[in-house]
Amino acid sequence: VPEGRGAPPAAPPLYAGEYESEAGFGAELLQAYVEQGPNGCAAIFRASVADDCPALEVELAEFLQRHPRLSWIKHVHDAALAPSDASAAASLTGAARALYGWGLAAGGDGGVLDRKVMLSLGKLCHHAAFLRDVPPHSDDDVAAGPAPTAPPVPGVLLAVDASEREEWRAVGVAAADDEHYLLRMQEKLPWLCTAGGAAAPAEALLESLLATAASPALCAERHVSQEEVLKLSLDVAHKSAWRLGDSARGRAARSERLVRVLAAATNADGQAWLHLSSRLRSISETGLRKALLEGGTAEHATGDPRPLLLWSLLAWEADKRAGGGGGSREVVSLHGPLLGELLAALGRVDDTALRSTLQRAQTEAEAAAAEAREGGGEAAPLAEESGEWMVVEA
């Protein structure tokens, strides 16, 4: 700048707010397209955008990554124009990754219906990618054994439940199914959603369910029984377990959730369990089964006798194991380390009488499940839906 003269005036902005925006011109342009609605979004998906503005290619990829609701459509569009099956499969896998990333978000303001739709579309793209990438099966292949299943979609960024950590994970169809189940649960029981109506993460679901189970009055107000709520709590613990991972920390967190549910069930009938353990030595097998089914003692029962809640849960889990329907659910049995963790949660680590009572209750639960299966029945009445154990009627 020559001496005595000021700096030249700044060039006028190319668009409103250029100098106030931290984003580049490309991002602002793409955002303007989005704000135009369907026609603007259609322009983004047309190949001519990248052809006419090659400099936008990287910017477009980053923009779509931040907008999964748009990026999956672009991936499907690319798959339709792909020159080969491998290229189409890669694009469809990208669509599944974007949809899973949105549908599996652990927080935010995503509604239940939104996430259900995203997960369903993600599974559809996931399967479509697999079918484009594998050779067709002949009748001989089918006769030889089950058809191969779609491998997990790698590189999905999701929040690790019960924490603010985010991790890149490979997500399979089974994980999407588990999350879909939790969303259906909230759809049927809207009081499980957040105050703003958004889908709640698993830890919040578990806390809400256990708080309800601890209050018979709240159960009545919400038209659910304590047994139903506790079974749903176990479902939440099982179906959110995949988020916690297989590290030592993750395994401990999964076990801790199961123990919280079992402890809540035990505490609901605390006096009955203590009374039962005090006379365990004098009770026959038949007498023990009757006590478990009728609330432990006559003094405990109010109105129609009901099974002790913990025993109902143990029989329910044993029934699924006996029927081979447990799927990926972890084994819930008091013939193992889980018993020690439960007693610690109850503050009764040294109570040998209660320990023996709970072990015998587990044995009776397994026997009841086996007897029910041999007789063509179930250990406990369930309201099944699509193979899942949703105990609340639609």
N, C-alpha and C positions, 0 to 999 in steps of 0.2 A: 504494500500500500504506500503510495507516494506520501512524503512528509506533508503534514498539514491537511491530509484528506482522510475521512473516515472509511470504515469498511464498506464494501458494496452492499446494497440492500439484499436481504435474503430473497431467493426465488419464491414466487407464489406457490402455495401448496398445490400438488396435483389433484388432491381430493381432500374433502373436509376432514380435519383432524389428523392430517399426515404427521405434523410435527409433534402432536401429543401422543401418538400411538407408539407403542413399543414393538408392534409387529411390523413386518416388512410389507412392501406393496403387494406382493403375491398373496400373502395371507389376508390382507384387507380386501383384495379383489375377490378371492374365493368366498370370504364371509359375505360380501355384497351379493354374490350369486345365491348363496343360501337364503339370504333375507328376501330374495325375490320369490321364494316359494318353490312349488314343483317345477316350474319352467326353468328357474335358475339352477336347481339341482340337476335337472336333465342336461343342462348345458355342461355342467361339470363332468358328467359321465360320458359325454360324447368324446370320441377319440380325437376330434378336431381341436379340442382345447390343448391337449399336449402337442399335437402337430403344429398348431398355429403359434403356440407359446412354449417352445422346448424348455425355456428357463423355469417354467412353472412345474416341471415334472417332479423335482425333489420337493418343492413347496407343497404340491398337491398330495404327495404321499404322506408328508408330515401332517398336513391338515386333516386328511381322512383318518389318520391314526388317532387323532384327537376327537374324531366324530364317528364313532362306530356305527351309529344309525345310518350314516351315509356310506361308510367304507365297505360294508358288506354288500351293498347293492352294486358298487363299482366292481368288487371282486366277482360277483355273479355275472355282471355284464361282460367282464373280461373272459370269464370261463366260457360263455356262449360264443365268443369270437376266437377262442384259443385254437392254435393250429394243430395241437396234438392232445391226446388224452392226458399225458403227463402234465402238460401246461394247464389244462382245464382242472385237473386234480389239485394242482398247486394253488390256483385261484380260489377254488371252492374251499380248500383248507384255510386260506386267508379269510374267507367270509365266515367260516365257523369260528376262527380265532377271534375276530372282531365281535361276533354275536355272543360268544361265551364270555368275553371280557366284560361286556355290558351286563349280561344276564346274571353273572356270578359276582358282581360287585357287592361287597359286604356292607357298604354304607351308602351315603348319598340320599338322593331323593327319588330314586326309581320306585315306581309303584309296582304292586304285585302283578297286575295284568301285564304291564310293560315287560317285566322280567320273564314272566311265563312265555310270552310271545317270542322274546329274543332267544330264550333257551330252546324252544321248540324249533325255531328257524335254524338255530345253531346245530341242533342234532340232525336236521334235514340236510344242511350243507355238509356236515361231517360224514353222513352216510353217502351222500352223492359223490364226495371226493374219493371215498374209499372204492365205490363202484366204478369210477372212471379210471382208477389206478390198478385194478386187479383184473386178471383174465376172467371171462365168463365161466361159470361152473356147469359141468355136465351132470347128467343123472348119476353117472358112476361116482363123481366126486361127492354128491349128496349121500349116496349109499355108504360111502367109505367113512363118513363121520360128519360132525357138525361143520358148517361153513366157517371160514375164518371171520373174525370180527374186526371192525375198524380200529386201527391203532389210535392212541390218544393224540390229540392236537397239541403240538408243542408250542411253547412261547406265549402262553396266556398269562397276562399280568393280573394278579388278583390279590386282594387283601387276605392275610392270614387271620382267620376268625379269632376273636377275643384279643386282638392286638391291632396296632396301627401299622404293623410291618406289611410290606408288599413283596411278593416273590413271583418269579417267573415259574410257571408250572405247566406240566403236560396234563391236559384235561381229557378224560375219557367220557364215553356216553353214560357210563354208570354214575359218574360224579354229577353230570347234568341231570340225570334222573333223580338223584338224591336231592339236589337243590330244588328241582321242580316240585317234589313232594312237600318240601318245607313251604314253598310258596302256596301250594294248594291248601295246606293247613291254615295259613293266614287268610286265604280267601274264604274259607269256611268259618273261621273264627276271627272276625275283624279286630277284636280287642287285642289280638297279638301284634298288630301292626304298630308302627310308631305313632306318636301323637299327631303327626302331620299326614298320616295315612300311607307313608312309604313302607316298603318291605323292611322287616327288622332282621338283623344278623342273628345267627344261631344262639349266641350267648344271651342276647336280649330275649329271645324266644324262651330259652330255658329258664331264665330268671322269672319271667312272667308266668310260665306254667307252674313252676314250683311255688310261687307266691299264691297262686290260685289253689293249688292242691292243699296248702297249709290252712286254708280258710273254708270250712264247709259252707259258710254264708256266701262267700264269693262264688263257690261252685254252683250253689243254688241260683244265684243271680245270673250267672252266665250259662245256666242250663247244661252243665256237665257234671259228671260224678268225679270223685277223687280218683277212682281207679282209671277212668278214661284219661284224665289229665296226666296222671303219672305214666301211663303207657305212651301218651304223646311225648312226654318228656324223654322217655327212653328212645323213642324214634328220633327226636332231635339230636340226642347224644350220638346215636349210631350214624345218622345220615349226614352229620356235619364233621364226622371224624376225619374224612379224607383231607379237609382243609388244614388240619393240624399237622399233617406230615408224619413221617416215620422216624424222626429223630427222637432221642431220649426225652427231650422236652415235649415233643408232640405226643408220644405215648403216655407220658405222665398226665398231660392235659386231658387226653381221651379217658383215661382211667378215672381222673378226678371228677369228670362230668357224670360218669356212670355211678360213682359212689354217692354223689350229691342226690341223685334220684333215689337210689336205694335207701339212703339215710332218711330222706323225706318220708318214704313209705314206712320205714320202721318207726320213726318218731310219731307218725299219725296213730299208731297202735302201741305206743311205748309201754303202757301199763300191762296190756294183754301179753306182750312178749315177755316181760319180766315175770308175770304170774305163771305163764307157761313154762318158762325155764326153771322156776322154783319147784315144779312138780314133774319135771321131765322123766325122772327115773321111774316114776310109778305109772307112766302112761304107755299103753300098748300102741302098736303101729296103727291099729284101727282108731284108737282114741285120739292119737296125734292128728291123723288126717281129719277127723271130725272137728277137732279144736281149730285146726288151720282153716277149715271151710266155714266155721261158724263164729269166727271172731275170737277164738282163744278161750273165753270164759263166758258163762251166762251173764255175769255181772257187766261185762263189757258191751254185750250186744244191746242195741237200742232199736226197738221195732224188729223188723225182719233181720235175722243174723246175716252177716256178710263175711266173705273170706278176709283174712288178714291181708292188707294191701301188699306187703312185701311178698308174701307167698303167691299172691295173684301174679305179680310181676315175674317171679321165678318160674312159675308154671307156664306162663305165657311165652317166655324166652325158651324154656325147655321144649315146649310144643313146636316152636318153629325149627329148633335144631332136630327134633325127632322126625319132622316132616320134610327135612331137607330144604326148608324155605328161608333159612336165615340169611342167604346171600352173603354179602360182605360184612354183615353185622358181627361185631366182636362177641365172643362168648361171654355171657353173663352167668357166672356160676360161683357159688360160695364154697366150692371145693377147690380153692386155690388162693392166690395172693389177694384177690378182691375181698375176701372175708376179713383179713387183717386190716385192710384200708377202711372197710366199713366200720369195724369196731373202733378204730382210731377216730373216725368221724363222729361216732356216737359217744366218745369219751369212755369206752368200756373195754379197753385193750386187755385188761386182766380178768374180765368176767368170763370165766371158763364155762359156767352154766349157760350163759347166753350164746357163747361160741358153739357149744354142742347143740343147742336148740336150733340155731340157724343152719348148721350143717345137716341136721336131720330134716329140717324143712326143705333144704335143697334136694335131698334124696327123695323125699316124698313128692316134690314138684316133678322130678324126672320120672318117677314111677307113674304119676298121674298122667303125664304126657304120653308115655309109652302105652299105658292102658287105653287111653282115648284113641290113639292111632290104631291100635289093634282092633278096637271096636268100631273103627270107621268114623270117629268123631273128633272133637278137639278138646284140649285141656281147659280151654276157657272160651266163652262166646266172643267172637270178633265180628266186626263189620268190615269186610274186605272190599277193596276197590282197586281193580286193575292189578291184582297181585300184591298190593301194598297193605300195610296193617293200619289203615286209617280207622280209628275206633269211634270217630264222631260221624254220625250220619250226614249225608249230603243235604 
